[in-house]
């Protein structure tokens, strides 16, 4: 670890390397020693920032929850229209395709069982349901609820379901949004207000 590197930068590097290993080998099969080795630091140096693998995952999830909470707070102030639904899924996709989020999504996809047992995983699930509720506001039918959840899943699953060789992240995002918006368009509009 370089002395000039900030603590925040070191924590981000640890999270990135840990996610890489958790995705390659699986969360359960990866030890903190392996994370430290890949980083080129001692286990003690790693422990200074994170005491366990759970702490690393919780930190990754907390970053994601902050983004989701901001989106949910904004979306809940918008009228329940098709334009809002499209804007919400566009903003959601933007958060999923920016920065290091592709590696986070690959980790989530590869380690669903481990995430289910962590409180951080349960919090993500709760936020996903809140976001789906915003997307189907005004249509609480089973079909509306399912279409809203599947629209979110279209964005997520594009990281592992679209296996076209050489596809760029921009192309992957475009396909995800096309499918998500088709689903959102089929959600019934809210009844007119009297």
C-alpha positions as a Markdown table, in Angstrom:
| # | Residue | x | y | z |
|---|---|---|---|---|
| 1 | Unk | 0.0 | 0.0 | 0.0 |
| 2 | Unk | 1.4 | 3.4 | -1.0 |
| 3 | Unk | 1.5 | 5.9 | 1.8 |
| 4 | Unk | 0.3 | 8.6 | -0.6 |
| 5 | Unk | -2.9 | 6.7 | -1.3 |
| 6 | Unk | -5.9 | 8.0 | 0.5 |
| 7 | Unk | -7.8 | 5.8 | 2.9 |
| 8 | Unk | -10.9 | 6.1 | 0.7 |
| 9 | Unk | -8.9 | 5.1 | -2.3 |
| 10 | Unk | -7.5 | 2.1 | -0.5 |
| 11 | Unk | -10.9 | 1.0 | 0.6 |
| 12 | Unk | -12.2 | 1.3 | -3.0 |
| 13 | Unk | -9.3 | -0.7 | -4.3 |
| 14 | Unk | -9.9 | -3.4 | -1.7 |
| 15 | Unk | -13.6 | -3.6 | -2.6 |
| 16 | Unk | -12.7 | -3.8 | -6.3 |
| 17 | Unk | -10.2 | -6.6 | -5.9 |
| 18 | Unk | -12.5 | -8.5 | -3.4 |
| 19 | Unk | -15.4 | -8.3 | -5.9 |
| 20 | Unk | -13.2 | -9.5 | -8.6 |
| 21 | Unk | -12.1 | -12.5 | -6.5 |
| 22 | Unk | -15.6 | -13.2 | -5.2 |
| 23 | Unk | -16.9 | -13.2 | -8.8 |
| 24 | Unk | -14.1 | -15.4 | -10.1 |
| 25 | Unk | -14.0 | -18.0 | -7.2 |
| 26 | Unk | -17.2 | -17.4 | -5.3 |
| 27 | Unk | -17.8 | -15.5 | -2.1 |
| 28 | Unk | -17.6 | -18.6 | 0.2 |
| 29 | Unk | -14.4 | -19.9 | -1.5 |
| 30 | Unk | -12.4 | -16.7 | -1.3 |
| 31 | Unk | -10.4 | -15.9 | 1.9 |
| 32 | Unk | -9.3 | -12.5 | 3.1 |
| 33 | Unk | -5.7 | -13.8 | 2.8 |
| 34 | Unk | -6.3 | -14.2 | -1.0 |
| 35 | Unk | -7.7 | -10.6 | -1.2 |
| 36 | Unk | -4.6 | -9.3 | 0.6 |
| 37 | Unk | -2.3 | -11.3 | -1.7 |
| 38 | Unk | -3.9 | -10.0 | -4.8 |
| 39 | Unk | -3.7 | -6.5 | -3.5 |
| 40 | Unk | 0.0 | -7.0 | -2.5 |
| 41 | Unk | -0.6 | -6.1 | 1.1 |
| 42 | Unk | -0.4 | -7.9 | 4.4 |
| 43 | Unk | -3.6 | -9.3 | 6.0 |
| 44 | Unk | -3.1 | -6.9 | 8.9 |
| 45 | Unk | -3.2 | -4.0 | 6.4 |
| 46 | Unk | -6.4 | -5.3 | 5.0 |
| 47 | Unk | -7.9 | -5.7 | 8.5 |
| 48 | Unk | -7.2 | -2.1 | 9.1 |
| 49 | Unk | -10.0 | -1.3 | 6.6 |
| 50 | Unk | -12.2 | -4.4 | 6.7 |
| 51 | Unk | -12.4 | -7.0 | 9.4 |
| 52 | Unk | -14.3 | -9.5 | 7.3 |
| 53 | Unk | -15.6 | -10.4 | 3.9 |
| 54 | Unk | -19.1 | -9.5 | 5.1 |
| 55 | Unk | -17.8 | -5.9 | 5.9 |
| 56 | Unk | -16.5 | -5.6 | 2.4 |
| 57 | Unk | -19.8 | -6.7 | 0.8 |
| 58 | Unk | -21.8 | -4.5 | 3.2 |
| 59 | Unk | -19.7 | -1.5 | 2.1 |
| 60 | Unk | -20.4 | -2.3 | -1.5 |
| 61 | Unk | -24.1 | -2.7 | -0.9 |
| 62 | Unk | -24.2 | 0.5 | 1.2 |
| 63 | Unk | -22.8 | 2.4 | -1.8 |
| 64 | Unk | -25.5 | 0.9 | -4.0 |
| 65 | Unk | -28.2 | 1.7 | -1.4 |
| 66 | Unk | -27.3 | 5.4 | -1.3 |
| 67 | Unk | -27.8 | 5.5 | -5.1 |
| 68 | Unk | -31.0 | 3.6 | -4.9 |
| 69 | Unk | -32.4 | 5.8 | -2.1 |
| 70 | Unk | -31.7 | 8.9 | -4.0 |
| 71 | Unk | -33.5 | 7.5 | -7.1 |
| 72 | Unk | -36.4 | 6.3 | -5.0 |
| 73 | Unk | -36.7 | 9.7 | -3.2 |
| 74 | Unk | -36.8 | 11.5 | -6.6 |
| 75 | Unk | -39.2 | 9.0 | -8.2 |
| 76 | Unk | -41.7 | 9.2 | -5.4 |
| 77 | Unk | -42.1 | 12.9 | -6.0 |
| 78 | Unk | -42.9 | 12.4 | -9.7 |
| 79 | Unk | -46.4 | 11.9 | -11.2 |
| 80 | Unk | -47.2 | 8.2 | -12.0 |
| 81 | Unk | -47.0 | 8.6 | -15.7 |
| 82 | Unk | -45.4 | 6.6 | -18.5 |
| 83 | Unk | -42.8 | 9.4 | -19.0 |
| 84 | Unk | -41.9 | 9.1 | -15.3 |
| 85 | Unk | -41.5 | 5.3 | -15.6 |
| 86 | Unk | -39.2 | 5.8 | -18.6 |
| 87 | Unk | -37.2 | 8.5 | -16.7 |
| 88 | Unk | -36.9 | 6.2 | -13.6 |
| 89 | Unk | -35.6 | 3.2 | -15.6 |
| 90 | Unk | -33.2 | 5.4 | -17.5 |
| 91 | Unk | -31.8 | 6.9 | -14.3 |
| 92 | Unk | -31.6 | 3.4 | -12.8 |
| 93 | Unk | -29.8 | 2.1 | -15.8 |
| 94 | Unk | -27.4 | 5.0 | -15.6 |
| 95 | Unk | -26.5 | 4.0 | -12.0 |
| 96 | Unk | -26.0 | 0.4 | -13.1 |
| 97 | Unk | -23.7 | 1.2 | -16.0 |
| 98 | Unk | -21.6 | 3.9 | -14.4 |
| 99 | Unk | -18.3 | 3.6 | -12.6 |
| 100 | Unk | -17.6 | 0.1 | -11.1 |
| 101 | Unk | -21.2 | -1.0 | -11.2 |
| 102 | Unk | -20.7 | -3.6 | -13.9 |
| 103 | Unk | -18.4 | -5.5 | -11.6 |
| 104 | Unk | -20.9 | -5.1 | -8.7 |
| 105 | Unk | -23.6 | -6.6 | -10.8 |
| 106 | Unk | -21.5 | -9.5 | -11.9 |
| 107 | Unk | -20.7 | -10.2 | -8.2 |
| 108 | Unk | -24.4 | -10.0 | -7.3 |
| 109 | Unk | -25.3 | -12.5 | -10.1 |
| 110 | Unk | -22.5 | -14.9 | -9.2 |
| 111 | Unk | -23.1 | -14.9 | -5.4 |
| 112 | Unk | -26.9 | -14.7 | -4.9 |
| 113 | Unk | -26.9 | -17.4 | -2.2 |
| 114 | Unk | -24.3 | -15.6 | -0.1 |
| 115 | Unk | -26.1 | -12.3 | -0.5 |
| 116 | Unk | -29.4 | -13.8 | 0.7 |
| 117 | Unk | -27.8 | -14.6 | 4.1 |
| 118 | Unk | -26.4 | -11.1 | 4.6 |
| 119 | Unk | -28.5 | -8.2 | 5.9 |
| 120 | Unk | -27.1 | -6.1 | 3.1 |
| 121 | Unk | -28.6 | -8.4 | 0.5 |
| 122 | Unk | -32.0 | -8.2 | 2.2 |
| 123 | Unk | -31.8 | -4.4 | 2.1 |
| 124 | Unk | -31.1 | -4.4 | -1.6 |
| 125 | Unk | -34.1 | -6.6 | -2.1 |
| 126 | Unk | -36.3 | -4.2 | -0.1 |
| 127 | Unk | -35.2 | -1.2 | -2.2 |
| 128 | Unk | -35.8 | -3.2 | -5.4 |
| 129 | Unk | -39.4 | -3.7 | -4.3 |
| 130 | Unk | -39.8 | 0.0 | -3.5 |
| 131 | Unk | -38.5 | 0.9 | -6.9 |
| 132 | Unk | -40.8 | -1.6 | -8.6 |
| 133 | Unk | -43.7 | -0.1 | -6.7 |
| 134 | Unk | -42.8 | 3.3 | -8.1 |
| 135 | Unk | -42.6 | 1.9 | -11.6 |
| 136 | Unk | -46.1 | 0.4 | -11.4 |
| 137 | Unk | -47.7 | 3.2 | -9.4 |
| 138 | Unk | -51.4 | 3.5 | -10.4 |
| 139 | Unk | -51.5 | -0.2 | -11.6 |
| 140 | Unk | -51.3 | -2.6 | -8.6 |
| 141 | Unk | -52.5 | -5.5 | -10.7 |
| 142 | Unk | -50.3 | -8.6 | -10.6 |
| 143 | Unk | -49.4 | -8.0 | -14.3 |
| 144 | Unk | -48.3 | -4.4 | -13.5 |
| 145 | Unk | -46.2 | -5.5 | -10.5 |
| 146 | Unk | -44.5 | -8.2 | -12.5 |
| 147 | Unk | -43.8 | -5.9 | -15.5 |
| 148 | Unk | -42.2 | -3.4 | -13.1 |
| 149 | Unk | -40.0 | -6.0 | -11.5 |
| 150 | Unk | -39.1 | -7.5 | -14.9 |
| 151 | Unk | -38.2 | -4.0 | -16.2 |
| 152 | Unk | -35.6 | -3.7 | -13.4 |
| 153 | Unk | -34.4 | -7.2 | -14.0 |
| 154 | Unk | -33.9 | -6.4 | -17.7 |
| 155 | Unk | -31.3 | -3.9 | -16.6 |
| 156 | Unk | -29.7 | -6.3 | -14.2 |
| 157 | Unk | -29.8 | -9.4 | -16.3 |
| 158 | Unk | -28.2 | -7.6 | -19.3 |
| 159 | Unk | -24.8 | -8.3 | -17.6 |
| 160 | Unk | -25.2 | -12.0 | -17.8 |
| 161 | Unk | -28.1 | -12.8 | -20.1 |
| 162 | Unk | -26.7 | -10.9 | -23.1 |
| 163 | Unk | -23.8 | -13.0 | -24.3 |
| 164 | Unk | -23.1 | -11.4 | -27.7 |
| 165 | Unk | -19.4 | -11.3 | -28.2 |
| 166 | Unk | -17.9 | -7.9 | -28.4 |
| 167 | Unk | -21.0 | -6.0 | -27.3 |
| 168 | Unk | -20.1 | -2.7 | -25.7 |
| 169 | Unk | -21.5 | -1.5 | -22.4 |
| 170 | Unk | -23.4 | 1.2 | -24.3 |
| 171 | Unk | -25.0 | -1.4 | -26.6 |
| 172 | Unk | -25.8 | -3.6 | -23.6 |
| 173 | Unk | -27.5 | -0.6 | -21.8 |
| 174 | Unk | -29.5 | 0.3 | -25.0 |
| 175 | Unk | -30.8 | -3.3 | -25.3 |
| 176 | Unk | -31.7 | -3.4 | -21.6 |
| 177 | Unk | -33.6 | -0.1 | -21.8 |
| 178 | Unk | -35.5 | -1.2 | -24.9 |
| 179 | Unk | -36.7 | -4.3 | -23.2 |
| 180 | Unk | -37.4 | -2.5 | -19.9 |
| 181 | Unk | -39.4 | 0.3 | -21.6 |
| 182 | Unk | -41.5 | -2.2 | -23.6 |
| 183 | Unk | -42.5 | -3.7 | -20.2 |
| 184 | Unk | -43.2 | -0.3 | -18.7 |
| 185 | Unk | -45.3 | 0.8 | -21.6 |
| 186 | Unk | -47.6 | -2.2 | -21.0 |
| 187 | Unk | -48.3 | -1.1 | -17.4 |
| 188 | Unk | -51.8 | 0.5 | -17.2 |
| 189 | Unk | -51.8 | 4.2 | -16.7 |
| 190 | Unk | -53.3 | 5.4 | -13.4 |
| 191 | Unk | -57.0 | 6.3 | -13.4 |
| 192 | Unk | -57.6 | 10.0 | -14.2 |
| 193 | Unk | -58.1 | 12.2 | -11.1 |
| 194 | Unk | -61.6 | 13.7 | -10.8 |
